[in-house]
Every structure is written in C-alpha cells, then in structure tokens.
Amino acid sequence: MGVQTWIFISDPVLAQEIFMTHGVATSDRLSHRFFNYYSHGGRGIICSNAGKGWQRARTAALSILAPQRVNEFTDVLLYEADILVEQLLSRSQLYGQVDPSTYLQNAAMNVILTTCFATRINSPESQLFKDIMEHMHGGLKMVGIENDLGQFLPIMSALDVILGKEKVYSDYVGKCRDPLLVRLIEEALSSGKDSMMKTLVALKEEYGLNDKDIIVIMSDLLGGGTDTSFVTMSWMIVILSHYDDVQKKIQAELDTFIRAHGRLPVFEERDQIPYTIAVQKECIRYKSVNSFAMPHMASRDLMVRDYFIAKGTVLVANTIGMHMNPDVYPDPETFKPERFLNNTRTMTSSANGDVNQRDHFIFGWGRRVCPGIYLAEVEMFHIFVRIFANASIAPPLDVDGKEVPIDMDTVLDTGLLIMPQPYQVRFIPRVDSPLR
C-alpha cells in the first residue's frame, strides 16, 4: 500500500505464530499521526507501541479489570441489565416496536461509568451521554487510515498541512477528550463510592504512571468498553430475530434452570446452560463486529515459516476471513450454535489458550489481547439471560401488519466497527416465563 507493506492473515494458526510466538517483535502499533495525539506521545494501551510504558499501563489495566475485581461490581452489572430489559420491553409495548441501539449503548456505557467512575447516565438525553458520544465518535472518525494518507504516500502529507489536520487532532484531545476525562476522574475520586478509578490511582506509584497516563488509560477503557459490547449485543438481537426456534431452545434451557433454582443463572453457572452460551458464541462468530483487528506493526525483521516479514510491515488479522474460514468452522455461512455446545469455557480462557480451541477472534491476539474481555463477557451474559427469560424477539411489522425480516447484509461501517443498519424490532413479553 504505497510505500508500506501490509500482510492480512486469515489463518488463525499462522496468526497465532505471528502474534504470540513472535509477539515481542509483532506487537507495535501502526504509525498514525492521530495516535500520537490521542496517546499523549505513546501512553495508554490501545494506540501506543509495546514498550516499557505500554507494559506498565497494560499491567495496571489488567489489575483493575481482573475477574475478582469485576466480580465486586456484580450488583452494578445486574442492575444495568435489568434496567435495559425493562426499557426494551416498555418501549416496545408503547410503540409496537423499538430501535434498541440507544438503550444498548446507554447500558454498555453505564457499565463502564459505574465500575470505572462511580457514576451513571439516567437518560440518553443527558449532557454527559452526549459529551461521551462526541468523544467516542470523534475518535472513531480520526483513527481511520484515510486520515493519515502520508504514511502510504509521503507526498500526501502536504495535504494534511493544508487541511489543518494537526489542529483538528490537537483540538479533539485538548478541548473534547481530556476535559471530559478529567471531569470524570475528579468526580470518581471525590465520590464516596468504590470504583476502578480509585484502584488505578492507588497503583500510580507502583507502575510509574502520571496524570496523562491515567487519562489515556481511562479513555481506552471508556471507548473500548462501550462500543464493542453495544455493537455485539445489537448484532445478537438482529440475528436471533431471524431464528425463533433458537430462541425457544434458549428459553427452554433457562426455564429449566429457573424452576430448579428459583432464580436466574449467574455467570459462574454457565456450564448449566450450554446451549445459551453456544448461541452467544455463534452470534459473535457469525457477524463479526469488525472486518479487521487493530493493525500491529513489526518492530524488527523476522521469519515466520517461509515468510519474511520486514521491520515496519503492518500485520492485520482478518477477523471475518477467520470466522468464515471453512477449515476452522465447517459450513461457516450457516448459523449453527451447536458447533459450540461442547465449549462453555469463558471467552477470556479461550482467547488466551490453544488457538485450535478458540471460539472466535474479536478480542485480538497475544500481548495485545483485550484486557477487558471478562468484564464484557459477564456484562453480555447477564443481558442475554435476562432478555430471553423475560421476552422473545420478533421482526418488525410493515404498515400492513406483516413481519419484515431485518436485512443482515446491509451494514454500517464506522471504520473500526461494523454495525447493523438502524433497525426496529419487537420485544414481546413472555407470559409463560417461570419468573412470572
């Protein structure tokens, strides 16, 4: 691509060799002008190169996102899941059908806000919700490769100067992102409530972090923890609106558990609802939330099998290519939850284990694997279980009252994430649920 060499990888086993066996040499980030501004010159965990500062920031993030720490916020996660399901059902009953995206996004955002900053948003109409959306959408727009064409064709750098992109990046960080994060951090620290923010600040000295490190790390968690969970849940709803038979099997499995225990299952009991877990994993595989994972860059020359990878080569995991690879998933174009029935391992365990037993590849690779997998997985589990214990999902109706299946092939590509086009769906209360 211009003066750069890009390698796209669709074979998971080869990707494992490149990103894990040779991870020390393949964990840097693609050079991008915006990354330098976003990361304050190489801070944080998403956009910075894999040097010592990145290692300290990542270790600190892993400390506050560890399973035992996340489990301390179980009541928060359950509360947000219950509120979300209540909203989806009430709006659907009021208007006949509903676009769930705003409510899903609000719920995902509240999970990060409550656990990390000890605050929450009561309504998508609030100014805080709008400020955070401006921060996240602004970053998504700027991180696209088309916003740094000079890395491919150096002569194009002159165009960036003419268009004033440096000022755009500087204004985004200095006038939008940083003031928002500073406000959230100060409010979290002054709050009487527990939060991951307080834990991170307590680790500052141990990991050699300063105030700018804290801002970038929390920006990483806020952006990375909100949009991916929201888009994943949005796709799950779209997919299952097409499969009433799958929904009935989930509900039957949940009903059996509820009758035996008098309550909904918790995350630690996922082995008792294997079909429900299999459906979740198949939804993630069937409709990837991204086409390609965040690009890595080789920090030195290396050989992998018979491939020579030169220093500076950009290495990209082709997520859709892997999820639709027939050597990995037989009959990949078919939605088939049964393929995961014998795999109820956590997604955290899967992402860090044997590549031949991985369920899917959306959480990245090797040293760059997402540190927030466990939080995202527990969040999605509680929402998923509560939706199907209380409701069924049905396609929208046209003006004549006929069901219109949602188009799953027309997507909205935001650059980093692939979302369903805006859609309406019906959440129908279950009168046969044991919870009633």
C-alpha positions in Angstrom: 0.0 0.0 0.0 2.1 2.9 -1.3 5.5 2.7 0.5 4.2 0.3 3.2 3.9 -3.4 3.1 0.6 -4.8 4.6 0.0 -8.5 5.4 -3.5 -9.7 6.0 -3.9 -13.0 7.9 -6.9 -15.3 7.6 -5.4 -18.5 9.1 -5.7 -18.5 12.9 -2.8 -20.9 13.4 -0.5 -18.7 11.4 -1.8 -15.6 13.2 -1.0 -17.4 16.5 2.6 -17.9 15.4 2.9 -14.3 14.2 1.2 -12.5 17.1 2.0 -14.9 20.0 5.1 -17.0 19.3 6.8 -13.9 17.8 4.8 -11.4 19.9 7.7 -9.4 21.1 8.5 -8.4 17.5 4.9 -8.0 16.3 3.1 -6.0 19.0 3.9 -2.4 18.0 1.1 -0.3 16.5 0.7 1.1 13.0 2.2 4.6 12.8 -0.7 7.1 12.6 -0.5 10.8 13.3 -3.7 10.8 15.4 -2.3 8.0 17.6 0.5 10.3 18.8 -2.1 13.0 19.8 -4.6 10.5 21.3 -1.9 8.7 23.4 -0.1 11.9 24.5 3.1 10.7 22.8 2.8 6.9 23.5 0.7 6.5 26.6 -2.1 4.1 27.3 -2.8 0.6 26.0 -4.6 0.8 22.6 -2.6 3.2 20.4 0.9 3.1 21.8 3.9 0.9 20.9 4.6 -2.1 23.1 7.4 -0.5 25.1 8.0 -0.4 28.8 5.4 2.4 29.3 2.8 0.4 27.5 3.7 -2.7 29.6 3.2 -0.7 32.8 -0.1 0.7 31.6 -1.4 -2.7 30.5 -0.4 -4.4 33.7 -2.2 -1.7 35.7 -5.3 -2.1 33.4 -5.2 -5.9 33.9 -5.1 -5.3 37.7 -8.3 -3.3 37.7 -10.1 -5.5 35.2 -9.2 -8.8 36.8 -12.1 -11.2 37.3 -12.1 -10.9 41.1 -12.2 -7.1 40.8 -15.0 -7.2 38.2 -17.0 -9.6 40.4 -17.1 -7.0 43.1 -19.4 -5.0 40.8 -21.8 -7.8 40.1 -24.8 -5.9 41.6 -24.0 -3.0 39.3 -24.0 -5.3 36.2 -27.2 -6.9 37.2 -28.9 -3.6 37.8 -27.9 -2.2 34.4 -29.1 -5.5 32.7 -32.5 -5.3 34.5 -33.0 -1.6 33.6 -32.1 -2.3 29.9 -34.6 -5.2 29.6 -37.3 -3.1 31.3 -36.7 -0.3 28.8 -36.7 -2.5 25.8 -40.0 -4.2 26.8 -41.7 -0.9 27.9 -40.8 1.0 24.7 -41.7 -1.9 22.5 -45.1 -2.2 24.2 -45.7 1.6 24.0 -44.7 2.0 20.3 -45.2 -1.5 18.9 -41.5 -1.9 18.0 -38.3 -0.1 19.0 -34.8 0.7 17.8 -32.8 -0.8 20.7 -29.5 0.8 19.8 -29.7 3.9 22.1 -30.7 1.7 25.1 -28.0 -0.8 24.4 -25.4 1.9 24.1 -26.6 3.6 27.2 -26.4 0.3 29.2 -22.9 -0.5 27.9 -21.8 3.0 28.7 -23.2 2.8 32.2 -21.3 -0.5 32.9 -18.1 1.4 32.3 -19.2 4.6 34.0 -20.4 2.8 37.2 -17.5 0.4 37.5 -14.7 2.8 36.5 -16.1 6.2 37.5 -18.8 5.6 40.1 -21.4 7.4 38.1 -24.1 6.6 35.6 -26.4 8.2 33.0 -30.1 8.0 33.6 -31.1 9.0 30.1 -29.5 9.3 26.6 -30.8 12.8 26.6 -28.4 13.8 29.4 -25.5 16.1 28.5 -23.0 13.6 29.8 -24.2 11.0 27.4 -23.9 13.5 24.5 -20.4 14.5 25.6 -19.2 10.9 25.8 -20.7 10.1 22.4 -18.9 13.2 20.9 -15.7 11.9 22.4 -16.1 8.4 21.1 -17.4 9.2 17.7 -14.8 11.9 17.2 -12.0 9.4 17.9 -13.5 6.7 15.6 -13.6 9.2 12.7 -10.0 10.3 13.2 -8.5 6.8 13.7 -9.3 5.6 10.1 -6.3 5.0 7.9 -7.7 7.5 5.3 -6.9 10.2 7.9 -3.1 9.6 7.6 -2.5 9.0 3.9 1.0 10.3 4.3 2.0 7.0 5.8 1.3 5.3 2.5 2.3 8.1 0.1 4.6 10.7 1.8 3.7 13.4 -0.7 0.2 13.4 0.7 1.5 14.7 4.0 1.4 18.2 2.4 -2.4 17.8 2.1 -2.7 17.2 5.8 -0.9 20.5 6.4 -3.3 22.3 4.0 -6.4 20.7 5.7 -5.1 21.6 9.1 -5.4 18.0 10.5 -2.8 18.6 13.2 -5.0 21.3 14.7 -8.1 19.0 14.4 -6.3 16.3 16.3 -5.0 18.7 18.9 -8.4 20.3 19.4 -10.1 16.9 19.8 -7.7 15.9 22.6 -7.3 19.3 24.3 -10.9 20.6 24.0 -13.0 17.4 23.9 -11.4 14.3 25.2 -9.1 15.5 28.0 -11.6 17.9 29.7 -14.2 15.2 29.7 -11.9 12.6 31.2 -10.5 15.0 33.8 -14.1 15.7 35.0 -15.0 12.1 35.2 -11.8 11.2 37.1 -12.1 14.0 39.6 -15.8 13.1 40.3 -14.9 9.5 40.8 -12.1 10.3 43.2 -14.3 12.6 45.2 -17.2 10.1 45.3 -17.8 8.0 48.4 -18.4 5.0 46.1 -15.9 2.3 45.1 -14.6 2.5 41.6 -11.8 1.1 39.4 -10.6 4.7 39.0 -9.6 4.8 42.7 -7.8 1.5 42.3 -5.9 2.7 39.3 -4.8 5.9 41.1 -3.6 3.8 44.1 -1.4 2.0 41.6 0.2 5.1 40.1 3.4 5.0 42.1 3.7 1.2 41.8 3.5 1.3 38.0 5.2 4.6 37.4 2.1 6.3 36.0 1.3 10.1 35.8 -1.9 12.0 35.3 -1.6 11.8 31.5 -1.2 8.1 31.7 -4.3 7.8 33.7 -6.3 10.0 31.3 -5.3 7.9 28.3 -5.9 4.5 30.0 -9.4 5.6 31.1 -10.1 6.9 27.7 -9.1 3.5 26.3 -11.5 1.7 28.7 -14.4 4.1 28.1 -14.2 3.8 24.3 -13.2 0.2 24.0 -15.6 -1.0 26.7 -18.7 0.8 25.4 -18.9 0.4 21.6 -17.7 -3.2 21.2 -20.2 -4.5 23.8 -23.0 -2.4 22.3 -22.4 -3.5 18.7 -22.1 -7.1 19.8 -25.4 -7.1 21.6 -27.0 -5.2 18.7 -25.9 -8.0 16.3 -27.2 -10.7 18.6 -30.7 -9.2 18.6 -30.7 -8.8 14.8 -29.5 -12.4 14.2 -31.9 -14.0 16.7 -34.9 -12.1 15.3 -34.5 -14.5 12.4 -34.3 -17.7 14.5 -37.5 -18.2 16.6 -36.6 -21.9 17.0 -33.2 -20.9 18.6 -34.9 -18.5 20.9 -37.3 -21.2 22.1 -34.4 -23.6 22.9 -32.7 -20.8 24.9 -35.9 -20.1 26.8 -36.5 -23.8 27.5 -33.0 -24.2 28.9 -33.3 -21.1 31.1 -36.8 -22.1 32.3 -35.4 -25.5 33.4 -32.7 -23.7 35.4 -35.2 -21.2 36.9 -37.6 -24.0 38.0 -34.7 -25.9 39.6 -33.1 -23.0 41.4 -35.9 -20.4 41.8 -33.7 -17.7 40.1 -31.7 -16.8 37.0 -28.3 -18.3 36.5 -25.2 -16.4 37.3 -22.0 -16.3 35.2 -20.3 -19.0 37.2 -23.1 -21.4 36.4 -22.8 -21.1 32.6 -22.0 -24.8 32.3 -25.6 -25.5 33.2 -26.9 -23.5 30.2 -24.6 -24.7 27.5 -27.0 -24.0 24.6 -27.4 -20.4 25.6 -23.6 -20.0 25.8 -23.2 -21.7 22.4 -25.7 -19.2 20.8 -23.8 -16.2 22.2 -20.5 -17.5 20.8 -22.1 -18.4 17.4 -23.6 -14.9 17.1 -20.2 -13.3 17.7 -18.6 -15.6 15.1 -21.5 -15.3 12.5 -21.5 -11.5 12.4 -18.1 -10.0 13.3 -18.1 -6.6 14.9 -15.1 -5.7 12.8 -13.7 -6.7 9.5 -10.1 -6.4 10.7 -8.5 -6.3 14.1 -6.4 -3.2 15.1 -3.2 -3.4 12.9 0.1 -4.5 14.5 3.5 -3.5 13.2 6.7 -5.5 13.1 9.4 -3.8 15.2 12.2 -5.8 13.6 12.8 -8.2 10.7 11.7 -11.8 11.3 10.9 -15.1 9.6 7.7 -17.0 10.2 7.7 -20.4 8.4 8.8 -19.4 4.9 7.5 -15.8 5.2 9.9 -12.9 5.5 8.4 -10.1 7.5 10.4 -6.9 7.3 10.6 -4.3 10.0 7.8 -1.8 9.6 5.4 -4.3 8.0 1.8 -3.8 9.0 0.2 -7.1 10.2 -3.6 -7.3 10.2 -5.8 -10.2 11.5 -8.6 -10.6 9.0 -11.4 -11.3 11.5 -14.2 -12.0 9.0 -11.8 -14.2 7.0 -11.1 -16.3 10.1 -14.7 -16.5 11.2 -15.7 -17.6 7.7 -12.7 -20.0 7.2 -14.2 -23.4 6.4 -11.1 -25.1 7.7 -11.8 -23.7 11.1 -15.6 -23.6 11.0 -17.3 -26.2 8.8 -20.2 -24.7 6.8 -19.3 -21.2 8.0 -22.1 -19.4 6.2 -24.7 -21.3 8.3 -25.8 -20.1 11.7 -25.2 -23.2 13.8 -24.9 -22.7 17.6 -24.5 -26.5 18.0 -20.8 -26.1 16.9 -20.0 -24.6 20.3 -22.1 -26.9 22.5 -19.0 -28.6 24.0 -17.3 -25.3 24.6 -18.6 -23.4 27.6 -15.2 -22.1 28.5 -15.0 -18.4 29.2 -14.1 -16.2 26.2 -11.2 -15.0 28.4 -9.8 -18.5 28.7 -10.4 -19.2 25.0 -8.6 -16.0 23.8 -5.5 -16.9 25.9 -5.5 -20.6 25.3 -5.0 -23.1 22.4 -5.7 -21.5 19.1 -7.3 -24.7 17.9 -9.9 -24.4 20.6 -10.7 -20.7 20.3 -14.3 -19.8 19.9 -13.8 -16.5 18.0 -11.2 -13.9 17.4 -12.8 -10.5 18.1 -10.7 -9.9 21.3 -7.4 -9.8 19.5 -4.1 -11.6 19.9 -1.1 -12.2 22.1 0.3 -9.3 24.1 -2.4 -7.1 22.5 -5.4 -9.3 23.5 -8.2 -7.1 25.0 -7.7 -6.6 28.8 -11.5 -6.1 29.3 -12.7 -9.5 28.0 -14.0 -10.7 31.3 -16.0 -7.5 32.0 -17.5 -7.6 28.5 -18.4 -11.3 28.7 -20.1 -11.0 32.1 -22.0 -7.9 31.0 -23.3 -9.6 27.8 -24.1 -12.8 29.7 -26.4 -11.0 32.2 -28.2 -9.0 29.5 -28.6 -12.1 27.2 -30.1 -14.2 30.0 -32.5 -11.5 31.1 -33.8 -10.8 27.7 -34.8 -14.4 26.9 -36.0 -15.1 30.4 -38.5 -12.2 30.0 -39.1 -11.8 26.3 -39.0 -13.1 22.8 -37.5 -11.1 19.9 -39.7 -10.7 16.7 -39.0 -8.9 13.4 -40.7 -5.5 12.9 -44.1 -5.1 11.2 -44.8 -3.2 8.0 -47.9 -0.9 7.5 -50.0 -4.0 6.7 -49.0 -5.7 9.9 -46.8 -8.3 8.2 -43.4 -9.3 9.6 -40.4 -7.9 7.7 -37.1 -9.7 8.4 -34.2 -7.4 9.2 -31.6 -7.2 6.5 -28.4 -8.6 7.9 -26.3 -8.0 4.8 -26.5 -4.2 4.7 -24.2 -2.8 7.4 -22.9 0.4 8.7 -19.1 0.5 8.6 -17.7 3.1 11.2 -14.1 2.4 10.3 -13.2 0.2 13.3 -16.6 -1.5 13.9 -19.3 -3.0 11.7 -22.8 -2.3 12.9 -26.2 -3.3 11.7 -28.0 -0.6 9.8 -30.6 1.2 12.1 -33.5 -1.2 12.6 -36.7 -1.7 14.6 -37.5 -4.9 16.4 -40.3 -6.2 18.8 -39.7 -7.4 22.3 -42.7 -9.5 23.2 -43.2 -10.2 26.9 -43.2 -13.9 27.8 -46.4 -14.9 29.6 -45.0 -18.4 30.0 -41.8 -17.5 31.9 -41.4 -19.1 35.3 -40.3 -15.7 36.5 -43.9 -14.6 36.2 
